């Protein structure tokens, strides 16, 4: 029979750092794992770049646990509002095959999180023109996304508000729907959800 492995001091420090980084993300609206990780390390006096720093996936798990323990009904209410806004935006931008990605899809979004969409178009400007046509104020953005260890690409996008929620939409070429960039959480291809999948999430409550 195998002896049960007890957590080492390093395991305990890494778990504490993940929990602190999760708290920082939830309470201060920081969406960048690296920034939250560094702030947590600074608070605990752990040197940046040390092997004790938690993985992003460990922080995401700690964030989900934090929201379960402390977020309660307010977290669920905010998440539902974000997902409803996502679905409204996706229906409006239906011609661009919208997909929901990121924390709002994963369920770990904080009240400060932006709704993140991936759109697909032959010309990125057509998204801006659609928003202009309906007089929806927006700003043109650029987002750098990683596809593997060596391949990082910049993509155009737009940021606008809908139903009092901030929406960040990144525009890919039409064939970009076949290959998703990697997730900053676990390094795997990002999960992308269609409008039908978002509808199903909302029906689940």
VEXDREN-447618 format. One line per field, with one value per atom (N, C-alpha, C): residue number from 1; x, y, z. Coordinates in pm, whole numbers, padded with zeros to 5 digits, m for minus. Atoms other than C-alpha are relative to their C-alpha. Example, Ala and Ser with C-alpha at 12.3 -4.5 7.8 and 13.67 -1.06 7.14 Angstrom:
// VEXDREN-447618
k c(1  1  1  2  2  2);
east c(00089  01230  00090  m00082  01367  m00077);
north c(m00119  m00450  00120  m00119  m00106  00109);
up c(00000  00780  00000  m00006  00714  00073);
END
This chain:
// VEXDREN-447618
k c(1  1  1  2  2  2  3  3  3  4  4  4  5  5  5  6  6  6  7  7  7  8  8  8  9  9  9  10  10  10  11  11  11  12  12  12  13  13  13  14  14  14  15  15  15  16  16  16  17  17  17  18  18  18  19  19  19  20  20  20  21  21  21  22  22  22  23  23  23  24  24  24  25  25  25  26  26  26  27  27  27  28  28  28  29  29  29  30  30  30  31  31  31  32  32  32  33  33  33  34  34  34  35  35  35  36  36  36  37  37  37  38  38  38  39  39  39  40  40  40  41  41  41  42  42  42  43  43  43  44  44  44  45  45  45  46  46  46  47  47  47  48  48  48  49  49  49  50  50  50  51  51  51  52  52  52  53  53  53  54  54  54  55  55  55  56  56  56  57  57  57  58  58  58  59  59  59  60  60  60  61  61  61  62  62  62  63  63  63  64  64  64  65  65  65  66  66  66  67  67  67  68  68  68  69  69  69  70  70  70  71  71  71  72  72  72  73  73  73  74  74  74  75  75  75  76  76  76  77  77  77  78  78  78  79  79  79  80  80  80  81  81  81  82  82  82  83  83  83  84  84  84  85  85  85  86  86  86  87  87  87  88  88  88  89  89  89  90  90  90  91  91  91  92  92  92  93  93  93  94  94  94  95  95  95  96  96  96  97  97  97  98  98  98  99  99  99  100  100  100  101  101  101  102  102  102  103  103  103  104  104  104  105  105  105  106  106  106  107  107  107  108  108  108  109  109  109  110  110  110  111  111  111  112  112  112  113  113  113  114  114  114  115  115  115  116  116  116  117  117  117  118  118  118  119  119  119  120  120  120  121  121  121  122  122  122  123  123  123  124  124  124  125  125  125  126  126  126  127  127  127  128  128  128  129  129  129  130  130  130  131  131  131  132  132  132  133  133  133  134  134  134  135  135  135  136  136  136  137  137  137  138  138  138  139  139  139  140  140  140  141  141  141  142  142  142  143  143  143  144  144  144  145  145  145  146  146  146  147  147  147  148  148  148  149  149  149  150  150  150  151  151  151  152  152  152  153  153  153  154  154  154  155  155  155  156  156  156  157  157  157  158  158  158  159  159  159  160  160  160  161  161  161  162  162  162  163  163  163  164  164  164  165  165  165  166  166  166  167  167  167  168  168  168  169  169  169  170  170  170  171  171  171  172  172  172  173  173  173  174  174  174  175  175  175  176  176  176  177  177  177  178  178  178  179  179  179  180  180  180  181  181  181  182  182  182  183  183  183  184  184  184  185  185  185  186  186  186  187  187  187  188  188  188  189  189  189  190  190  190  191  191  191  192  192  192  193  193  193  194  194  194  195  195  195  196  196  196  197  197  197  198  198  198  199  199  199  200  200  200  201  201  201  202  202  202  203  203  203  204  204  204  205  205  205);
east c(00085  00000  00088  m00081  00137  m00025  00015  00206  m00057  00063  m00003  00104  m00098  00203  m00050  00036  00201  00050  m00045  00219  00132  m00126  00568  m00020  00008  00643  m00019  00014  00678  m00143  00140  00331  m00089  00082  00183  00019  m00028  00355  m00066  00059  00241  m00151  00145  m00117  m00041  00030  m00110  00014  m00020  00025  m00116  00112  m00248  m00125  00118  m00515  00007  m00016  m00373  m00015  00014  m00345  m00147  00142  m00707  m00077  00067  m00818  00025  m00036  m00633  m00080  00075  m00801  m00147  00142  m01146  m00032  00032  m01124  00049  m00059  m00911  m00018  00030  m01030  00119  m00117  m00692  m00028  00029  m00739  00123  m00126  m00373  00056  m00050  m00253  00140  m00137  00111  00008  00001  00039  m00048  00053  m00171  00100  m00100  00096  00116  m00113  00370  m00038  00045  00163  m00010  00009  00095  00139  m00137  00464  00066  m00056  00561  m00053  00061  00318  00057  m00051  00454  00153  m00146  00818  00066  m00056  00872  00060  m00066  01120  m00069  00065  00972  00081  m00067  01051  00039  m00035  01095  m00088  00074  00984  m00129  00116  00729  m00122  00114  00511  m00100  00102  00180  m00021  00039  00067  m00129  00124  m00211  m00122  00113  m00436  m00029  00019  m00379  m00070  00064  m00478  m00146  00139  m00791  m00084  00073  m00891  m00026  00015  m00831  m00104  00097  m01036  m00142  00132  m01330  m00042  00030  m01308  m00032  00024  m01288  m00141  00132  m01599  m00110  00099  m01783  m00020  00006  m01698  m00050  00027  m01728  m00090  00077  m01907  m00149  00140  m02234  m00091  00102  m02543  00047  m00045  m02369  00090  m00086  m02107  m00084  00085  m02373  m00081  00078  m02583  00084  m00090  m02286  00036  m00037  m02187  m00116  00116  m02540  m00018  00011  m02547  00105  m00107  m02213  m00033  00033  m02333  m00120  00113  m02661  00048  m00056  m02465  00079  m00075  m02238  m00094  00094  m02537  m00065  00057  m02691  00098  m00102  m02362  00020  m00019  m02327  m00114  00114  m02677  00012  m00013  m02609  00110  m00116  m02275  00001  00015  m02407  00072  m00062  m02267  00150  m00144  m01914  00029  m00017  m01963  00059  m00060  m01904  00013  m00025  m01760  00038  m00037  m01743  00121  m00121  m01406  00028  m00050  m01228  m00080  00051  m01341  m00152  00147  m01708  m00052  00037  m01731  00037  m00047  m01528  m00078  00075  m01742  00083  m00089  m01446  00011  m00006  m01515  m00031  00034  m01514  m00092  00090  m01747  00072  m00078  m01462  00036  m00045  m01407  m00074  00062  m01469  m00053  00049  m01679  00092  m00094  m01435  m00062  00053  m01552  00108  m00080  m01375  m00097  00079  m01516  00085  m00071  m01426  m00053  00043  m01432  00112  m00100  m01259  00074  m00061  m01197  m00041  00030  m01170  m00083  00071  m01305  m00152  00144  m01645  m00070  00059  m01700  m00021  00012  m01632  m00112  00105  m01859  m00139  00130  m02141  m00036  00025  m02104  m00029  00022  m02080  m00140  00131  m02393  m00112  00101  m02586  00033  m00045  m02406  00035  m00048  m02258  00143  m00136  m01954  00095  m00097  m01644  00141  m00140  m01266  00064  m00074  m01036  00116  m00103  m00798  00091  m00089  m00518  00033  m00027  m00460  00103  m00103  m00152  m00038  00039  m00233  00104  m00101  m00009  m00063  00048  m00054  00089  m00089  00250  00118  m00112  00582  00068  m00072  00726  m00091  00088  00420  m00098  00091  00255  m00043  00051  00029  m00087  00086  m00142  m00124  00126  m00508  m00075  00082  m00733  m00125  00124  m01043  m00073  00079  m01304  m00044  00053  m01418  m00121  00121  m01770  m00081  00084  m02037  m00138  00135  m02364  m00062  00068  m02616  00088  m00088  m02370  00119  m00116  m02104  00101  m00106  m01769  00025  m00022  m01725  00130  m00123  m01383  m00007  00011  m01408  00127  m00120  m01097  m00041  00043  m01130  00110  m00090  m00965  m00041  00041  m00956  m00105  00108  m01245  00051  m00052  m01022  00056  m00050  m00912  m00091  00094  m01217  00048  m00049  m01028  00109  m00108  m00741  m00008  00010  m00787  00139  m00126  m00497  00000  m00007  m00373  m00048  00050  m00529  00116  m00103  m00314  m00012  00020  m00457  00076  m00060  m00342  00084  m00082  m00163  m00065  00072  m00425  m00082  00083  m00635  m00120  00111  m00891  m00132  00136  m01240  m00081  00085  m01480  m00144  00139  m01857  m00085  00091  m02120  m00116  00117  m02435  m00094  00086  m02629  00052  m00060  m02385  m00017  00020  m02411  m00146  00142  m02792  m00021  00014  m02762  00056  m00056  m02538  m00098  00094  m02795  m00123  00115  m03075  00031  m00041  m02873  00004  m00001  m02868  00138);
north c(m00120  00000  00124  m00120  00338  00096  m00098  00588  00129  m00125  00903  00111  m00108  01197  00123  m00119  01486  00124  m00124  01844  00048  m00056  01989  00148  m00144  02343  00075  m00064  02434  m00008  00016  02294  00099  m00089  02496  00146  m00138  02818  00026  m00017  02766  00013  m00007  02704  00135  m00129  03016  00113  m00101  03221  m00002  00013  03086  00062  m00055  03178  00152  m00146  03528  00065  m00053  03584  00000  00008  03470  00111  m00107  03712  00136  m00126  03997  00018  m00007  03915  00029  m00015  03894  00138  m00123  04203  00127  m00120  04439  00009  m00008  04359  m00021  00029  04238  m00126  00114  04008  m00075  00059  03929  m00091  00096  03613  00037  m00030  03722  00116  m00115  04059  m00042  00045  03895  m00090  00091  03629  00077  m00081  03890  00078  m00074  04095  m00092  00097  03784  m00038  00036  03688  00114  m00116  04040  00009  m00007  04030  m00106  00111  03695  m00005  m00004  03790  m00112  00107  03520  00065  m00063  03613  m00036  00018  03661  m00100  00099  03369  m00126  00119  03120  m00117  00121  02761  m00012  00007  02821  00069  m00072  03043  m00098  00093  02874  00013  m00005  02787  00080  m00073  02991  m00087  00091  02685  m00016  00009  02666  00125  m00125  03031  00000  00005  02977  m00090  00089  02685  00069  m00074  02902  00112  m00106  03182  m00057  00064  02946  m00033  00033  02833  00126  m00127  03193  00051  m00049  03286  m00087  00091  02979  00032  m00025  03066  00140  m00139  03446  00075  m00072  03543  m00020  00032  03365  00051  m00045  03510  00119  m00119  03835  m00039  00048  03648  m00061  00064  03440  00103  m00105  03749  00077  m00073  03933  m00086  00091  03628  m00016  00012  03588  00126  m00126  03958  00007  00000  03918  m00096  00098  03608  00046  m00054  03777  00108  m00104  04074  m00065  00072  03830  m00053  00057  03660  00110  m00112  03996  00046  m00042  04099  m00103  00107  03762  m00004  m00003  03784  00119  m00120  04136  m00018  00018  04031  m00139  00138  03698  m00029  00022  03746  m00027  00021  03725  m00127  00130  03375  00015  m00030  03502  m00122  00103  03279  00070  m00051  03352  m00076  00062  03285  00061  m00064  03356  m00027  00021  03399  m00002  00000  03473  m00137  00136  03138  m00100  00096  02955  00010  m00019  03102  00059  m00057  03258  00152  m00145  03617  00071  m00085  03887  00110  m00108  04187  00099  m00094  04380  m00059  00066  04127  00051  m00030  04215  m00129  00112  03988  m00009  00016  03846  m00086  00071  03746  m00016  00016  03607  00012  m00018  03724  m00040  00047  03607  00075  m00084  03836  00010  m00020  03887  00131  m00130  04248  00043  m00038  04355  00129  m00127  04698  m00018  00021  04546  m00007  00002  04496  00143  m00141  04864  00068  m00061  04963  m00039  00046  04754  00079  m00076  04930  00147  m00140  05271  00018  m00007  05198  00012  m00006  05151  00105  m00106  05443  m00052  00058  05220  00049  m00050  05401  m00117  00107  05184  00053  m00033  05196  m00118  00104  05005  m00045  00055  04775  m00096  00104  04527  m00096  00100  04203  m00099  00098  03980  m00135  00133  03611  m00103  00103  03308  m00126  00124  02999  m00119  00101  02806  00075  m00064  02871  00109  m00097  03062  00098  m00074  03198  00090  m00099  03518  00094  m00088  03725  00110  m00111  04062  00000  m00004  04083  00128  m00119  04388  m00039  00026  04423  00129  m00116  04654  m00020  00003  04742  00093  m00080  04865  m00047  00036  04856  m00043  00047  04666  m00049  00038  04623  00027  m00044  04808  m00093  00089  04542  00038  m00027  04600  m00125  00111  04381  00023  m00006  04312  m00108  00096  04150  00002  00014  04024  m00058  00040  03986  m00083  00092  03689  m00009  00033  03603  m00111  00099  03376  m00142  00136  03064  m00015  00006  03154  m00078  00077  02967  m00144  00138  02643  m00023  00016  02710  00110  m00097  02878  00027  m00026  03054  m00076  00077  02892  00086  m00066  02977  00039  m00036  03173  m00081  00078  02944  m00131  00134  02600  m00031  00022  02645  m00085  00079  02442  00094  m00087  02575  00054  m00064  02822  m00068  00047  02690  00116  m00101  02879  m00051  00042  02872  00082  m00066  02951  00062  m00061  03151  m00107  00108  02824  m00056  00051  02705  00100  m00103  03037  00001  00012  03008  m00115  00117  02663  00030  m00037  02801  00087  m00089  03070  m00078  00080  02814  m00084  00075  02618  00089  m00094  02933  00021);
up c(00000  00000  00000  00014  m00101  00116  m00109  00178  m00056  00043  00160  00001  00011  00040  00077  m00077  00287  m00071  00065  00158  00058  m00045  00176  00030  m00026  00290  m00132  00130  m00077  m00052  00042  m00151  00073  m00081  00133  m00040  00042  00021  m00134  00133  m00339  00010  m00017  m00224  00058  m00061  m00006  m00101  00105  m00298  m00100  00094  m00528  00061  m00066  m00272  00010  m00010  m00224  m00138  00136  m00600  m00042  00031  m00636  00072  m00076  m00362  m00066  00066  m00536  m00129  00126  m00868  00026  m00030  m00711  00058  m00073  m00491  m00069  00059  m00700  m00151  00143  m01051  m00091  00083  m01176  m00081  00086  m01474  m00048  00047  m01541  00109  m00098  m01367  00048  m00035  m01375  00099  m00090  m01211  00139  m00129  m00937  00072  m00056  m00886  00062  m00050  m00845  00124  m00118  m00600  00121  m00108  m00393  00051  m00037  m00398  00080  m00069  m00291  00143  m00133  00000  00093  m00082  00119  00006  m00003  00059  m00076  00084  m00206  m00124  00114  m00479  m00130  00130  m00826  m00083  00083  m01055  00075  m00080  m00771  m00040  00034  m00818  00082  m00087  m00541  m00059  00056  m00761  m00061  00051  m00847  m00151  00141  m01199  m00012  00023  m01355  00026  m00022  m01341  00149  m00145  m00964  00053  m00040  m00929  m00044  00046  m01140  00091  m00091  m00915  00133  m00126  m00607  m00015  00026  m00767  00001  m00001  m00828  00142  m00140  m00465  00080  m00069  m00340  m00031  00039  m00538  00058  m00060  m00409  00147  m00145  m00047  00033  m00038  m00054  m00098  00100  m00376  00015  m00020  m00322  m00110  00094  m00485  m00083  00074  m00583  m00117  00109  m00788  m00111  00100  m00961  m00077  00065  m01033  m00101  00090  m01184  m00121  00109  m01391  m00100  00089  m01528  m00084  00074  m01624  m00111  00100  m01805  m00114  00104  m01989  m00083  00076  m02086  m00098  00088  m02224  m00114  00103  m02409  m00107  00095  m02568  m00086  00076  m02670  m00108  00095  m02833  m00110  00098  m03004  m00101  00093  m03150  m00095  00082  m03272  m00106  00090  m03427  m00063  00046  m03553  m00131  00131  m03905  00009  m00019  m03759  00080  m00068  m03607  00140  m00130  m03250  00091  m00102  m02979  00131  m00133  m02606  00050  m00056  m02440  00138  m00120  m02115  00128  m00135  m01756  00009  m00003  m01831  m00043  00041  m02011  00109  m00101  m01744  00131  m00125  m01465  00112  m00103  m01282  m00013  00018  m01394  00132  m00112  m01128  m00052  00043  m01134  m00091  00082  m01304  m00137  00123  m01585  m00123  00128  m01947  m00061  00081  m02165  m00121  00111  m02420  m00110  00116  m02767  m00106  00122  m03072  m00118  00122  m03408  m00120  00119  m03759  m00122  00112  m04061  m00104  00106  m04397  00022  m00029  m04299  00141  m00138  m03935  00006  00001  m04031  m00008  00015  m04106  00136  m00134  m03732  00049  m00038  m03663  m00077  00083  m03952  00049  m00053  m03807  00125  m00122  m03471  m00031  00040  m03638  m00058  00064  m03838  00102  m00106  m03515  00107  m00090  m03350  00140  m00127  m03081  00021  m00026  m02932  00026  m00021  m02942  m00024  00029  m02948  m00071  00072  m03180  00089  m00089  m02992  m00076  00054  m03053  00113  m00102  m02866  m00052  00036  m02872  00061  m00045  m02852  m00040  00022  m02828  m00058  00059  m03045  00038  m00055  m02921  00063  m00072  m02744  m00081  00084  m03042  m00073  00090  m03220  00076  m00057  m03091  m00111  00106  m03317  00059  m00041  m03281  m00089  00073  m03380  00033  m00027  m03419  00078  m00073  m03210  00031  m00041  m03066  00145  m00137  m02716  00005  m00010  m02647  00120  m00114  m02377  m00048  00030  m02388  00130  m00124  m02106  00122  m00110  m01879  00022  m00009  m01946  m00108  00097  m02116  m00084  00093  m02424  m00076  00079  m02576  m00107  00111  m02919  m00083  00082  m03098  m00135  00135  m03475  m00068  00070  m03650  m00147  00137  m04021  00005  m00002  m04121  00028  m00025  m04116  00141  m00138  m03759  00092  m00083  m03633  00017  m00006  m03698  00103  m00099  m03457  00104  m00109  m03122  00057  m00071  m02948  00132  m00124  m02629  00117  m00119  m02296  00092  m00097  m02047  00129  m00123  m01778  m00004  00001  m01890  m00123  00118  m02224  m00107  00101  m02411  m00089  00085  m02702  00078  m00071  m02566  m00032  00021  m02517  m00059  00064  m02746  00000  m00006  m02700  m00097  00093  m02964  00078  m00064  m02892  00057  m00049  m02856  00132  m00124  m02590  00114  m00102  m02404  00046  m00036  m02416  00097  m00087  m02259  00140  m00130  m01982  00079  m00067  m01905  00047  m00041  m01893  00124  m00118  m01638  00124  m00112  m01424  00057);
END
